[in-house]
Amino acid sequence: MIEREFAHLHPDYDGSLHMTLPPGIVDQVIDNGWAERHPLAGKFGLPDHIVMVYGPRDEAELEVVVALVRASHAHACPAVTATDN
C-alpha cells in the first residue's frame, strides 16, 4: 500500500484488513461481498486497487481471507512467490 506494505490487519475487535489486490480481481471480490474499495484508492498517489476486506467470522471465511492475502502478496512480490511455490 505504501512502500513495501501489501496488507495490514486491524485490531482483533474488528479483524478487517486493508490490502492491495491484483487489479483484475478487485471488482469480483467487491461484487462477492468480501471487500469494499478503500476511500483513498486512486488518490494521493495510492493505487486504485486498495480495498478493505471484512474480518472473517468463521473458518470458511478465514480461508477466503487467507487466499486474498496470498493474492495480495503474490501481486506485490511475483518473483518471491513464484520461487516459494
N, CA, C and O atoms as a Maestro MAE file, in Angstrom:
{
 s_m_m2io_version
 :::
 2.0.0
}

f_m_ct {
 s_m_title
 :::
 protein
 m_atom[340] {
  # First column is atom index #
  i_m_mmod_type
  r_m_x_coord
  r_m_y_coord
  r_m_z_coord
  i_m_residue_number
  s_m_chain_name
  s_m_pdb_residue_name
  s_m_pdb_atom_name
  i_m_atomic_number
  :::
  1 25 0.834 -1.175 0.000 1 A "MET " " N  " 7
  2 3 0.000 0.000 0.000 1 A "MET " " CA " 6
  3 2 0.882 1.242 0.000 1 A "MET " " C  " 6
  4 15 0.727 2.128 -0.841 1 A "MET " " O  " 8
  5 25 1.793 1.295 0.938 2 A "ILE " " N  " 7
  6 3 2.790 2.367 0.955 2 A "ILE " " CA " 6
  7 2 4.145 1.698 1.095 2 A "ILE " " C  " 6
  8 15 4.360 0.893 2.001 2 A "ILE " " O  " 8
  9 25 5.046 2.033 0.205 3 A "GLU " " N  " 7
  10 3 6.364 1.420 0.139 3 A "GLU " " CA " 6
  11 2 6.223 -0.095 -0.015 3 A "GLU " " C  " 6
  12 15 5.750 -0.544 -1.059 3 A "GLU " " O  " 8
  13 25 6.607 -0.893 0.964 4 A "ARG " " N  " 7
  14 3 6.614 -2.357 0.814 4 A "ARG " " CA " 6
  15 2 5.407 -3.043 1.415 4 A "ARG " " C  " 6
  16 15 5.334 -4.272 1.412 4 A "ARG " " O  " 8
  17 25 4.468 -2.290 1.925 5 A "GLU " " N  " 7
  18 3 3.291 -2.887 2.566 5 A "GLU " " CA " 6
  19 2 2.278 -3.329 1.512 5 A "GLU " " C  " 6
  20 15 1.881 -2.536 0.660 5 A "GLU " " O  " 8
  21 25 1.866 -4.583 1.570 6 A "PHE " " N  " 7
  22 3 0.840 -5.079 0.661 6 A "PHE " " CA " 6
  23 2 -0.474 -5.327 1.387 6 A "PHE " " C  " 6
  24 15 -1.526 -5.418 0.754 6 A "PHE " " O  " 8
  25 25 -0.422 -5.438 2.727 7 A "ALA " " N  " 7
  26 3 -1.634 -5.659 3.525 7 A "ALA " " CA " 6
  27 2 -1.328 -5.367 4.983 7 A "ALA " " C  " 6
  28 15 -0.178 -5.444 5.418 7 A "ALA " " O  " 8
  29 25 -2.370 -5.030 5.733 8 A "HIS " " N  " 7
  30 3 -2.226 -4.969 7.188 8 A "HIS " " CA " 6
  31 2 -3.550 -5.337 7.842 8 A "HIS " " C  " 6
  32 15 -4.630 -5.105 7.298 8 A "HIS " " O  " 8
  33 25 -3.424 -5.915 9.020 9 A "LEU " " N  " 7
  34 3 -4.565 -6.401 9.794 9 A "LEU " " CA " 6
  35 2 -4.944 -5.365 10.833 9 A "LEU " " C  " 6
  36 15 -4.073 -4.790 11.486 9 A "LEU " " O  " 8
  37 25 -6.234 -5.123 10.993 10 A "HIS " " N  " 7
  38 3 -6.722 -4.203 12.014 10 A "HIS " " CA " 6
  39 2 -6.898 -4.941 13.341 10 A "HIS " " C  " 6
  40 15 -6.823 -6.169 13.372 10 A "HIS " " O  " 8
  41 25 -7.130 -4.220 14.431 11 A "PRO " " N  " 7
  42 3 -7.237 -4.871 15.747 11 A "PRO " " CA " 6
  43 2 -8.270 -5.999 15.762 11 A "PRO " " C  " 6
  44 15 -9.199 -6.025 14.955 11 A "PRO " " O  " 8
  45 25 -8.081 -6.935 16.707 12 A "ASP " " N  " 7
  46 3 -8.913 -8.141 16.738 12 A "ASP " " CA " 6
  47 2 -10.395 -7.868 16.971 12 A "ASP " " C  " 6
  48 15 -11.229 -8.688 16.588 12 A "ASP " " O  " 8
  49 25 -10.745 -6.748 17.583 13 A "TYR " " N  " 7
  50 3 -12.164 -6.448 17.762 13 A "TYR " " CA " 6
  51 2 -12.841 -6.139 16.433 13 A "TYR " " C  " 6
  52 15 -14.067 -6.190 16.327 13 A "TYR " " O  " 8
  53 25 -12.042 -5.818 15.423 14 A "ASP " " N  " 7
  54 3 -12.561 -5.533 14.089 14 A "ASP " " CA " 6
  55 2 -12.207 -6.665 13.135 14 A "ASP " " C  " 6
  56 15 -13.085 -7.228 12.482 14 A "ASP " " O  " 8
  57 25 -10.928 -6.997 13.054 15 A "GLY " " N  " 7
  58 3 -10.464 -8.111 12.241 15 A "GLY " " CA " 6
  59 2 -10.410 -7.863 10.747 15 A "GLY " " C  " 6
  60 15 -10.046 -8.763 9.991 15 A "GLY " " O  " 8
  61 25 -10.765 -6.665 10.302 16 A "SER " " N  " 7
  62 3 -10.697 -6.377 8.871 16 A "SER " " CA " 6
  63 2 -9.245 -6.134 8.471 16 A "SER " " C  " 6
  64 15 -8.366 -5.982 9.320 16 A "SER " " O  " 8
  65 25 -9.019 -6.100 7.178 17 A "LEU " " N  " 7
  66 3 -7.677 -5.881 6.652 17 A "LEU " " CA " 6
  67 2 -7.735 -4.880 5.509 17 A "LEU " " C  " 6
  68 15 -8.705 -4.857 4.751 17 A "LEU " " O  " 8
  69 25 -6.717 -4.063 5.382 18 A "HIS " " N  " 7
  70 3 -6.516 -3.282 4.174 18 A "HIS " " CA " 6
  71 2 -5.493 -4.020 3.352 18 A "HIS " " C  " 6
  72 15 -4.512 -4.529 3.894 18 A "HIS " " O  " 8
  73 25 -5.702 -4.088 2.048 19 A "MET " " N  " 7
  74 3 -4.727 -4.739 1.183 19 A "MET " " CA " 6
  75 2 -4.835 -4.220 -0.242 19 A "MET " " C  " 6
  76 15 -5.852 -3.668 -0.663 19 A "MET " " O  " 8
  77 25 -3.753 -4.420 -0.954 20 A "THR " " N  " 7
  78 3 -3.711 -4.123 -2.375 20 A "THR " " CA " 6
  79 2 -3.882 -5.447 -3.107 20 A "THR " " C  " 6
  80 15 -3.060 -6.352 -2.957 20 A "THR " " O  " 8
  81 25 -4.924 -5.562 -3.882 21 A "LEU " " N  " 7
  82 3 -5.190 -6.790 -4.633 21 A "LEU " " CA " 6
  83 2 -4.782 -6.618 -6.088 21 A "LEU " " C  " 6
  84 15 -4.654 -5.490 -6.565 21 A "LEU " " O  " 8
  85 25 -4.578 -7.709 -6.790 22 A "PRO " " N  " 7
  86 3 -4.351 -7.594 -8.230 22 A "PRO " " CA " 6
  87 2 -5.545 -6.872 -8.865 22 A "PRO " " C  " 6
  88 15 -6.690 -7.217 -8.570 22 A "PRO " " O  " 8
  89 25 -5.307 -5.890 -9.722 23 A "PRO " " N  " 7
  90 3 -6.412 -5.114 -10.299 23 A "PRO " " CA " 6
  91 2 -7.500 -5.969 -10.944 23 A "PRO " " C  " 6
  92 15 -8.674 -5.603 -10.904 23 A "PRO " " O  " 8
  93 25 -7.130 -7.089 -11.530 24 A "GLY " " N  " 7
  94 3 -8.092 -7.924 -12.236 24 A "GLY " " CA " 6
  95 2 -9.106 -8.637 -11.364 24 A "GLY " " C  " 6
  96 15 -10.097 -9.152 -11.881 24 A "GLY " " O  " 8
  97 25 -8.888 -8.685 -10.039 25 A "ILE " " N  " 7
  98 3 -9.851 -9.378 -9.176 25 A "ILE " " CA " 6
  99 2 -10.611 -8.452 -8.245 25 A "ILE " " C  " 6
  100 15 -11.536 -8.894 -7.563 25 A "ILE " " O  " 8
  101 25 -10.244 -7.173 -8.201 26 A "VAL " " N  " 7
  102 3 -10.860 -6.248 -7.245 26 A "VAL " " CA " 6
  103 2 -12.381 -6.199 -7.399 26 A "VAL " " C  " 6
  104 15 -13.101 -6.350 -6.413 26 A "VAL " " O  " 8
  105 25 -12.872 -5.996 -8.601 27 A "ASP " " N  " 7
  106 3 -14.318 -5.874 -8.800 27 A "ASP " " CA " 6
  107 2 -15.056 -7.148 -8.394 27 A "ASP " " C  " 6
  108 15 -16.134 -7.077 -7.803 27 A "ASP " " O  " 8
  109 25 -14.487 -8.305 -8.705 28 A "GLN " " N  " 7
  110 3 -15.117 -9.575 -8.338 28 A "GLN " " CA " 6
  111 2 -15.157 -9.748 -6.820 28 A "GLN " " C  " 6
  112 15 -16.168 -10.191 -6.275 28 A "GLN " " O  " 8
  113 25 -14.074 -9.404 -6.139 29 A "VAL " " N  " 7
  114 3 -14.027 -9.518 -4.678 29 A "VAL " " CA " 6
  115 2 -15.070 -8.595 -4.047 29 A "VAL " " C  " 6
  116 15 -15.758 -8.982 -3.102 29 A "VAL " " O  " 8
  117 25 -15.183 -7.383 -4.571 30 A "ILE " " N  " 7
  118 3 -16.187 -6.439 -4.059 30 A "ILE " " CA " 6
  119 2 -17.591 -6.934 -4.381 30 A "ILE " " C  " 6
  120 15 -18.463 -6.920 -3.512 30 A "ILE " " O  " 8
  121 25 -17.819 -7.368 -5.612 31 A "ASP " " N  " 7
  122 3 -19.142 -7.863 -6.016 31 A "ASP " " CA " 6
  123 2 -19.575 -9.074 -5.196 31 A "ASP " " C  " 6
  124 15 -20.766 -9.263 -4.950 31 A "ASP " " O  " 8
  125 25 -18.612 -9.896 -4.772 32 A "ASN " " N  " 7
  126 3 -18.927 -11.076 -3.967 32 A "ASN " " CA " 6
  127 2 -19.109 -10.748 -2.484 32 A "ASN " " C  " 6
  128 15 -19.375 -11.643 -1.681 32 A "ASN " " O  " 8
  129 25 -18.968 -9.477 -2.119 33 A "GLY " " N  " 7
  130 3 -19.231 -9.057 -0.747 33 A "GLY " " CA " 6
  131 2 -18.105 -9.286 0.238 33 A "GLY " " C  " 6
  132 15 -18.334 -9.285 1.448 33 A "GLY " " O  " 8
  133 25 -16.881 -9.484 -0.259 34 A "TRP " " N  " 7
  134 3 -15.750 -9.723 0.638 34 A "TRP " " CA " 6
  135 2 -15.022 -8.442 1.012 34 A "TRP " " C  " 6
  136 15 -14.260 -8.423 1.979 34 A "TRP " " O  " 8
  137 25 -15.248 -7.372 0.257 35 A "ALA " " N  " 7
  138 3 -14.463 -6.155 0.461 35 A "ALA " " CA " 6
  139 2 -15.208 -4.939 -0.073 35 A "ALA " " C  " 6
  140 15 -16.231 -5.045 -0.749 35 A "ALA " " O  " 8
  141 25 -14.655 -3.793 0.257 36 A "GLU " " N  " 7
  142 3 -15.095 -2.530 -0.346 36 A "GLU " " CA " 6
  143 2 -13.845 -1.742 -0.714 36 A "GLU " " C  " 6
  144 15 -12.789 -1.899 -0.101 36 A "GLU " " O  " 8
  145 25 -13.985 -0.899 -1.719 37 A "ARG " " N  " 7
  146 3 -12.845 -0.100 -2.166 37 A "ARG " " CA " 6
  147 2 -12.457 0.882 -1.058 37 A "ARG " " C  " 6
  148 15 -13.317 1.494 -0.423 37 A "ARG " " O  " 8
  149 25 -11.169 1.018 -0.841 38 A "HIS " " N  " 7
  150 3 -10.662 1.957 0.164 38 A "HIS " " CA " 6
  151 2 -11.030 3.372 -0.268 38 A "HIS " " C  " 6
  152 15 -10.937 3.689 -1.454 38 A "HIS " " O  " 8
  153 25 -11.446 4.233 0.664 39 A "PRO " " N  " 7
  154 3 -11.844 5.589 0.266 39 A "PRO " " CA " 6
  155 2 -10.719 6.410 -0.362 39 A "PRO " " C  " 6
  156 15 -10.993 7.382 -1.066 39 A "PRO " " O  " 8
  157 25 -9.472 6.044 -0.126 40 A "LEU " " N  " 7
  158 3 -8.352 6.768 -0.726 40 A "LEU " " CA " 6
  159 2 -7.791 6.073 -1.970 40 A "LEU " " C  " 6
  160 15 -6.780 6.512 -2.517 40 A "LEU " " O  " 8
  161 25 -8.431 5.008 -2.415 41 A "ALA " " N  " 7
  162 3 -7.957 4.284 -3.598 41 A "ALA " " CA " 6
  163 2 -7.915 5.224 -4.797 41 A "ALA " " C  " 6
  164 15 -8.893 5.901 -5.115 41 A "ALA " " O  " 8
  165 25 -6.769 5.247 -5.444 42 A "GLY " " N  " 7
  166 3 -6.599 6.085 -6.631 42 A "GLY " " CA " 6
  167 2 -6.360 7.551 -6.337 42 A "GLY " " C  " 6
  168 15 -6.327 8.364 -7.261 42 A "GLY " " O  " 8
  169 25 -6.192 7.910 -5.076 43 A "LYS " " N  " 7
  170 3 -5.964 9.316 -4.695 43 A "LYS " " CA " 6
  171 2 -4.597 9.462 -4.034 43 A "LYS " " C  " 6
  172 15 -4.069 8.510 -3.459 43 A "LYS " " O  " 8
  173 25 -4.043 10.642 -4.121 44 A "PHE " " N  " 7
  174 3 -2.789 10.983 -3.437 44 A "PHE " " CA " 6
  175 2 -1.656 10.014 -3.783 44 A "PHE " " C  " 6
  176 15 -0.797 9.733 -2.947 44 A "PHE " " O  " 8
  177 25 -1.659 9.512 -5.006 45 A "GLY " " N  " 7
  178 3 -0.616 8.611 -5.445 45 A "GLY " " CA " 6
  179 2 -0.782 7.162 -5.018 45 A "GLY " " C  " 6
  180 15 0.080 6.331 -5.303 45 A "GLY " " O  " 8
  181 25 -1.877 6.849 -4.338 46 A "LEU " " N  " 7
  182 3 -2.121 5.466 -3.922 46 A "LEU " " CA " 6
  183 2 -2.742 4.683 -5.074 46 A "LEU " " C  " 6
  184 15 -3.443 5.257 -5.907 46 A "LEU " " O  " 8
  185 25 -2.491 3.384 -5.126 47 A "PRO " " N  " 7
  186 3 -3.083 2.574 -6.199 47 A "PRO " " CA " 6
  187 2 -4.606 2.554 -6.111 47 A "PRO " " C  " 6
  188 15 -5.172 2.724 -5.031 47 A "PRO " " O  " 8
  189 25 -5.261 2.348 -7.240 48 A "ASP " " N  " 7
  190 3 -6.726 2.321 -7.244 48 A "ASP " " CA " 6
  191 2 -7.284 0.957 -6.875 48 A "ASP " " C  " 6
  192 15 -8.501 0.774 -6.853 48 A "ASP " " O  " 8
  193 25 -6.416 -0.001 -6.585 49 A "HIS " " N  " 7
  194 3 -6.879 -1.350 -6.243 49 A "HIS " " CA " 6
  195 2 -6.628 -1.684 -4.761 49 A "HIS " " C  " 6
  196 15 -6.353 -2.832 -4.413 49 A "HIS " " O  " 8
  197 25 -6.726 -0.669 -3.905 50 A "ILE " " N  " 7
  198 3 -6.656 -0.875 -2.452 50 A "ILE " " CA " 6
  199 2 -8.079 -1.111 -1.954 50 A "ILE " " C  " 6
  200 15 -9.006 -0.392 -2.329 50 A "ILE " " O  " 8
  201 25 -8.240 -2.122 -1.109 51 A "VAL " " N  " 7
  202 3 -9.556 -2.462 -0.578 51 A "VAL " " CA " 6
  203 2 -9.482 -2.679 0.929 51 A "VAL " " C  " 6
  204 15 -8.407 -2.855 1.501 51 A "VAL " " O  " 8
  205 25 -10.656 -2.660 1.552 52 A "MET " " N  " 7
  206 3 -10.789 -3.127 2.918 52 A "MET " " CA " 6
  207 2 -11.537 -4.448 2.843 52 A "MET " " C  " 6
  208 15 -12.675 -4.501 2.378 52 A "MET " " O  " 8
  209 25 -10.900 -5.503 3.299 53 A "VAL " " N  " 7
  210 3 -11.509 -6.829 3.339 53 A "VAL " " CA " 6
  211 2 -12.129 -7.007 4.715 53 A "VAL " " C  " 6
  212 15 -11.487 -6.747 5.733 53 A "VAL " " O  " 8
  213 25 -13.365 -7.446 4.739 54 A "TYR " " N  " 7
  214 3 -14.071 -7.632 6.004 54 A "TYR " " CA " 6
  215 2 -13.460 -8.762 6.815 54 A "TYR " " C  " 6
  216 15 -12.974 -9.745 6.257 54 A "TYR " " O  " 8
  217 25 -13.486 -8.617 8.130 55 A "GLY " " N  " 7
  218 3 -12.941 -9.640 9.015 55 A "GLY " " CA " 6
  219 2 -13.732 -10.932 8.928 55 A "GLY " " C  " 6
  220 15 -14.962 -10.905 8.887 55 A "GLY " " O  " 8
  221 25 -13.037 -12.066 8.901 56 A "PRO " " N  " 7
  222 3 -13.731 -13.354 8.824 56 A "PRO " " CA " 6
  223 2 -14.459 -13.665 10.131 56 A "PRO " " C  " 6
  224 15 -13.993 -13.327 11.219 56 A "PRO " " O  " 8
  225 25 -15.617 -14.320 9.993 57 A "ARG " " N  " 7
  226 3 -16.425 -14.671 11.168 57 A "ARG " " CA " 6
  227 2 -16.355 -16.150 11.500 57 A "ARG " " C  " 6
  228 15 -16.791 -16.566 12.574 57 A "ARG " " O  " 8
  229 25 -15.813 -16.947 10.597 58 A "ASP " " N  " 7
  230 3 -15.706 -18.384 10.850 58 A "ASP " " CA " 6
  231 2 -14.553 -18.946 10.012 58 A "ASP " " C  " 6
  232 15 -13.907 -18.216 9.261 58 A "ASP " " O  " 8
  233 25 -14.306 -20.243 10.148 59 A "GLU " " N  " 7
  234 3 -13.181 -20.880 9.464 59 A "GLU " " CA " 6
  235 2 -13.303 -20.798 7.937 59 A "GLU " " C  " 6
  236 15 -12.303 -20.596 7.247 59 A "GLU " " O  " 8
  237 25 -14.510 -20.952 7.413 60 A "ALA " " N  " 7
  238 3 -14.700 -20.889 5.959 60 A "ALA " " CA " 6
  239 2 -14.356 -19.497 5.429 60 A "ALA " " C  " 6
  240 15 -13.697 -19.368 4.397 60 A "ALA " " O  " 8
  241 25 -14.797 -18.468 6.126 61 A "GLU " " N  " 7
  242 3 -14.469 -17.103 5.704 61 A "GLU " " CA " 6
  243 2 -12.980 -16.826 5.883 61 A "GLU " " C  " 6
  244 15 -12.385 -16.097 5.089 61 A "GLU " " O  " 8
  245 25 -12.375 -17.402 6.920 62 A "LEU " " N  " 7
  246 3 -10.939 -17.234 7.118 62 A "LEU " " CA " 6
  247 2 -10.159 -17.792 5.930 62 A "LEU " " C  " 6
  248 15 -9.159 -17.203 5.518 62 A "LEU " " O  " 8
  249 25 -10.597 -18.906 5.384 63 A "GLU " " N  " 7
  250 3 -9.927 -19.480 4.212 63 A "GLU " " CA " 6
  251 2 -9.961 -18.521 3.030 63 A "GLU " " C  " 6
  252 15 -8.978 -18.402 2.298 63 A "GLU " " O  " 8
  253 25 -11.086 -17.836 2.837 64 A "VAL " " N  " 7
  254 3 -11.195 -16.866 1.741 64 A "VAL " " CA " 6
  255 2 -10.255 -15.698 1.993 64 A "VAL " " C  " 6
  256 15 -9.547 -15.266 1.083 64 A "VAL " " O  " 8
  257 25 -10.241 -15.181 3.220 65 A "VAL " " N  " 7
  258 3 -9.380 -14.043 3.548 65 A "VAL " " CA " 6
  259 2 -7.907 -14.429 3.391 65 A "VAL " " C  " 6
  260 15 -7.117 -13.635 2.879 65 A "VAL " " O  " 8
  261 25 -7.532 -15.619 3.817 66 A "VAL " " N  " 7
  262 3 -6.149 -16.078 3.636 66 A "VAL " " CA " 6
  263 2 -5.804 -16.124 2.149 66 A "VAL " " C  " 6
  264 15 -4.707 -15.723 1.760 66 A "VAL " " O  " 8
  265 25 -6.711 -16.600 1.324 67 A "ALA " " N  " 7
  266 3 -6.475 -16.636 -0.120 67 A "ALA " " CA " 6
  267 2 -6.293 -15.226 -0.685 67 A "ALA " " C  " 6
  268 15 -5.477 -15.015 -1.582 67 A "ALA " " O  " 8
  269 25 -7.046 -14.272 -0.163 68 A "LEU " " N  " 7
  270 3 -6.903 -12.887 -0.625 68 A "LEU " " CA " 6
  271 2 -5.565 -12.297 -0.181 68 A "LEU " " C  " 6
  272 15 -4.929 -11.570 -0.945 68 A "LEU " " O  " 8
  273 25 -5.133 -12.598 1.038 69 A "VAL " " N  " 7
  274 3 -3.815 -12.129 1.500 69 A "VAL " " CA " 6
  275 2 -2.724 -12.725 0.613 69 A "VAL " " C  " 6
  276 15 -1.777 -12.032 0.239 69 A "VAL " " O  " 8
  277 25 -2.853 -13.994 0.281 70 A "ARG " " N  " 7
  278 3 -1.863 -14.620 -0.606 70 A "ARG " " CA " 6
  279 2 -1.866 -13.984 -1.984 70 A "ARG " " C  " 6
  280 15 -0.806 -13.791 -2.579 70 A "ARG " " O  " 8
  281 25 -3.040 -13.659 -2.496 71 A "ALA " " N  " 7
  282 3 -3.129 -12.985 -3.798 71 A "ALA " " CA " 6
  283 2 -2.486 -11.607 -3.724 71 A "ALA " " C  " 6
  284 15 -1.808 -11.184 -4.660 71 A "ALA " " O  " 8
  285 25 -2.696 -10.907 -2.617 72 A "SER " " N  " 7
  286 3 -2.093 -9.596 -2.420 72 A "SER " " CA " 6
  287 2 -0.573 -9.709 -2.386 72 A "SER " " C  " 6
  288 15 0.125 -8.926 -3.029 72 A "SER " " O  " 8
  289 25 -0.072 -10.665 -1.651 73 A "HIS " " N  " 7
  290 3 1.371 -10.866 -1.560 73 A "HIS " " CA " 6
  291 2 1.954 -11.251 -2.919 73 A "HIS " " C  " 6
  292 15 2.989 -10.721 -3.322 73 A "HIS " " O  " 8
  293 25 1.304 -12.157 -3.616 74 A "ALA " " N  " 7
  294 3 1.780 -12.584 -4.934 74 A "ALA " " CA " 6
  295 2 1.819 -11.410 -5.911 74 A "ALA " " C  " 6
  296 15 2.730 -11.309 -6.732 74 A "ALA " " O  " 8
  297 25 0.831 -10.529 -5.817 75 A "HIS " " N  " 7
  298 3 0.798 -9.355 -6.694 75 A "HIS " " CA " 6
  299 2 1.942 -8.410 -6.348 75 A "HIS " " C  " 6
  300 15 2.551 -7.822 -7.241 75 A "HIS " " O  " 8
  301 25 2.241 -8.259 -5.058 76 A "ALA " " N  " 7
  302 3 3.290 -7.345 -4.626 76 A "ALA " " CA " 6
  303 2 4.684 -7.900 -4.880 76 A "ALA " " C  " 6
  304 15 5.619 -7.140 -5.135 76 A "ALA " " O  " 8
  305 25 4.827 -9.208 -4.814 77 A "CYS " " N  " 7
  306 3 6.159 -9.830 -4.898 77 A "CYS " " CA " 6
  307 2 6.132 -11.025 -5.850 77 A "CYS " " C  " 6
  308 15 6.379 -12.145 -5.402 77 A "CYS " " O  " 8
  309 25 5.850 -10.847 -7.112 78 A "PRO " " N  " 7
  310 3 5.703 -12.002 -8.006 78 A "PRO " " CA " 6
  311 2 6.943 -12.886 -8.084 78 A "PRO " " C  " 6
  312 15 6.808 -14.105 -8.185 78 A "PRO " " O  " 8
  313 25 8.133 -12.322 -8.041 79 A "ALA " " N  " 7
  314 3 9.341 -13.146 -8.129 79 A "ALA " " CA " 6
  315 2 9.525 -13.984 -6.876 79 A "ALA " " C  " 6
  316 15 9.960 -15.133 -6.958 79 A "ALA " " O  " 8
  317 25 9.202 -13.427 -5.723 80 A "VAL " " N  " 7
  318 3 9.360 -14.152 -4.460 80 A "VAL " " CA " 6
  319 2 8.358 -15.292 -4.376 80 A "VAL " " C  " 6
  320 15 8.732 -16.423 -4.067 80 A "VAL " " O  " 8
  321 25 7.092 -15.010 -4.646 81 A "THR " " N  " 7
  322 3 6.060 -16.042 -4.509 81 A "THR " " CA " 6
  323 2 6.221 -17.123 -5.562 81 A "THR " " C  " 6
  324 15 5.839 -18.266 -5.313 81 A "THR " " O  " 8
  325 25 6.770 -16.811 -6.724 82 A "ALA " " N  " 7
  326 3 6.968 -17.825 -7.755 82 A "ALA " " CA " 6
  327 2 8.004 -18.847 -7.304 82 A "ALA " " C  " 6
  328 15 7.891 -20.025 -7.642 82 A "ALA " " O  " 8
  329 25 9.006 -18.417 -6.551 83 A "THR " " N  " 7
  330 3 10.033 -19.350 -6.087 83 A "THR " " CA " 6
  331 2 9.614 -20.084 -4.823 83 A "THR " " C  " 6
  332 15 10.169 -21.137 -4.512 83 A "THR " " O  " 8
  333 25 8.654 -19.552 -4.095 84 A "ASP " " N  " 7
  334 3 8.191 -20.188 -2.856 84 A "ASP " " CA " 6
  335 2 7.241 -21.349 -3.109 84 A "ASP " " C  " 6
  336 15 7.107 -22.225 -2.255 84 A "ASP " " O  " 8
  337 25 6.581 -21.378 -4.261 85 A "ASN " " N  " 7
  338 3 5.568 -22.411 -4.516 85 A "ASN " " CA " 6
  339 2 6.160 -23.699 -4.988 85 A "ASN " " C  " 6
  340 15 5.430 -24.658 -5.242 85 A "ASN " " O  " 8
  :::
 }
 m_bond[339] {
  # First column is bond index #
  i_m_from
  i_m_to
  i_m_order
  :::
  1 1 2 1
  2 2 3 1
  3 3 4 2
  4 3 5 1
  5 5 6 1
  6 6 7 1
  7 7 8 2
  8 7 9 1
  9 9 10 1
  10 10 11 1
  11 11 12 2
  12 11 13 1
  13 13 14 1
  14 14 15 1
  15 15 16 2
  16 15 17 1
  17 17 18 1
  18 18 19 1
  19 19 20 2
  20 19 21 1
  21 21 22 1
  22 22 23 1
  23 23 24 2
  24 23 25 1
  25 25 26 1
  26 26 27 1
  27 27 28 2
  28 27 29 1
  29 29 30 1
  30 30 31 1
  31 31 32 2
  32 31 33 1
  33 33 34 1
  34 34 35 1
  35 35 36 2
  36 35 37 1
  37 37 38 1
  38 38 39 1
  39 39 40 2
  40 39 41 1
  41 41 42 1
  42 42 43 1
  43 43 44 2
  44 43 45 1
  45 45 46 1
  46 46 47 1
  47 47 48 2
  48 47 49 1
  49 49 50 1
  50 50 51 1
  51 51 52 2
  52 51 53 1
  53 53 54 1
  54 54 55 1
  55 55 56 2
  56 55 57 1
  57 57 58 1
  58 58 59 1
  59 59 60 2
  60 59 61 1
  61 61 62 1
  62 62 63 1
  63 63 64 2
  64 63 65 1
  65 65 66 1
  66 66 67 1
  67 67 68 2
  68 67 69 1
  69 69 70 1
  70 70 71 1
  71 71 72 2
  72 71 73 1
  73 73 74 1
  74 74 75 1
  75 75 76 2
  76 75 77 1
  77 77 78 1
  78 78 79 1
  79 79 80 2
  80 79 81 1
  81 81 82 1
  82 82 83 1
  83 83 84 2
  84 83 85 1
  85 85 86 1
  86 86 87 1
  87 87 88 2
  88 87 89 1
  89 89 90 1
  90 90 91 1
  91 91 92 2
  92 91 93 1
  93 93 94 1
  94 94 95 1
  95 95 96 2
  96 95 97 1
  97 97 98 1
  98 98 99 1
  99 99 100 2
  100 99 101 1
  101 101 102 1
  102 102 103 1
  103 103 104 2
  104 103 105 1
  105 105 106 1
  106 106 107 1
  107 107 108 2
  108 107 109 1
  109 109 110 1
  110 110 111 1
  111 111 112 2
  112 111 113 1
  113 113 114 1
  114 114 115 1
  115 115 116 2
  116 115 117 1
  117 117 118 1
  118 118 119 1
  119 119 120 2
  120 119 121 1
  121 121 122 1
  122 122 123 1
  123 123 124 2
  124 123 125 1
  125 125 126 1
  126 126 127 1
  127 127 128 2
  128 127 129 1
  129 129 130 1
  130 130 131 1
  131 131 132 2
  132 131 133 1
  133 133 134 1
  134 134 135 1
  135 135 136 2
  136 135 137 1
  137 137 138 1
  138 138 139 1
  139 139 140 2
  140 139 141 1
  141 141 142 1
  142 142 143 1
  143 143 144 2
  144 143 145 1
  145 145 146 1
  146 146 147 1
  147 147 148 2
  148 147 149 1
  149 149 150 1
  150 150 151 1
  151 151 152 2
  152 151 153 1
  153 153 154 1
  154 154 155 1
  155 155 156 2
  156 155 157 1
  157 157 158 1
  158 158 159 1
  159 159 160 2
  160 159 161 1
  161 161 162 1
  162 162 163 1
  163 163 164 2
  164 163 165 1
  165 165 166 1
  166 166 167 1
  167 167 168 2
  168 167 169 1
  169 169 170 1
  170 170 171 1
  171 171 172 2
  172 171 173 1
  173 173 174 1
  174 174 175 1
  175 175 176 2
  176 175 177 1
  177 177 178 1
  178 178 179 1
  179 179 180 2
  180 179 181 1
  181 181 182 1
  182 182 183 1
  183 183 184 2
  184 183 185 1
  185 185 186 1
  186 186 187 1
  187 187 188 2
  188 187 189 1
  189 189 190 1
  190 190 191 1
  191 191 192 2
  192 191 193 1
  193 193 194 1
  194 194 195 1
  195 195 196 2
  196 195 197 1
  197 197 198 1
  198 198 199 1
  199 199 200 2
  200 199 201 1
  201 201 202 1
  202 202 203 1
  203 203 204 2
  204 203 205 1
  205 205 206 1
  206 206 207 1
  207 207 208 2
  208 207 209 1
  209 209 210 1
  210 210 211 1
  211 211 212 2
  212 211 213 1
  213 213 214 1
  214 214 215 1
  215 215 216 2
  216 215 217 1
  217 217 218 1
  218 218 219 1
  219 219 220 2
  220 219 221 1
  221 221 222 1
  222 222 223 1
  223 223 224 2
  224 223 225 1
  225 225 226 1
  226 226 227 1
  227 227 228 2
  228 227 229 1
  229 229 230 1
  230 230 231 1
  231 231 232 2
  232 231 233 1
  233 233 234 1
  234 234 235 1
  235 235 236 2
  236 235 237 1
  237 237 238 1
  238 238 239 1
  239 239 240 2
  240 239 241 1
  241 241 242 1
  242 242 243 1
  243 243 244 2
  244 243 245 1
  245 245 246 1
  246 246 247 1
  247 247 248 2
  248 247 249 1
  249 249 250 1
  250 250 251 1
  251 251 252 2
  252 251 253 1
  253 253 254 1
  254 254 255 1
  255 255 256 2
  256 255 257 1
  257 257 258 1
  258 258 259 1
  259 259 260 2
  260 259 261 1
  261 261 262 1
  262 262 263 1
  263 263 264 2
  264 263 265 1
  265 265 266 1
  266 266 267 1
  267 267 268 2
  268 267 269 1
  269 269 270 1
  270 270 271 1
  271 271 272 2
  272 271 273 1
  273 273 274 1
  274 274 275 1
  275 275 276 2
  276 275 277 1
  277 277 278 1
  278 278 279 1
  279 279 280 2
  280 279 281 1
  281 281 282 1
  282 282 283 1
  283 283 284 2
  284 283 285 1
  285 285 286 1
  286 286 287 1
  287 287 288 2
  288 287 289 1
  289 289 290 1
  290 290 291 1
  291 291 292 2
  292 291 293 1
  293 293 294 1
  294 294 295 1
  295 295 296 2
  296 295 297 1
  297 297 298 1
  298 298 299 1
  299 299 300 2
  300 299 301 1
  301 301 302 1
  302 302 303 1
  303 303 304 2
  304 303 305 1
  305 305 306 1
  306 306 307 1
  307 307 308 2
  308 307 309 1
  309 309 310 1
  310 310 311 1
  311 311 312 2
  312 311 313 1
  313 313 314 1
  314 314 315 1
  315 315 316 2
  316 315 317 1
  317 317 318 1
  318 318 319 1
  319 319 320 2
  320 319 321 1
  321 321 322 1
  322 322 323 1
  323 323 324 2
  324 323 325 1
  325 325 326 1
  326 326 327 1
  327 327 328 2
  328 327 329 1
  329 329 330 1
  330 330 331 1
  331 331 332 2
  332 331 333 1
  333 333 334 1
  334 334 335 1
  335 335 336 2
  336 335 337 1
  337 337 338 1
  338 338 339 1
  339 339 340 2
  :::
 }
}
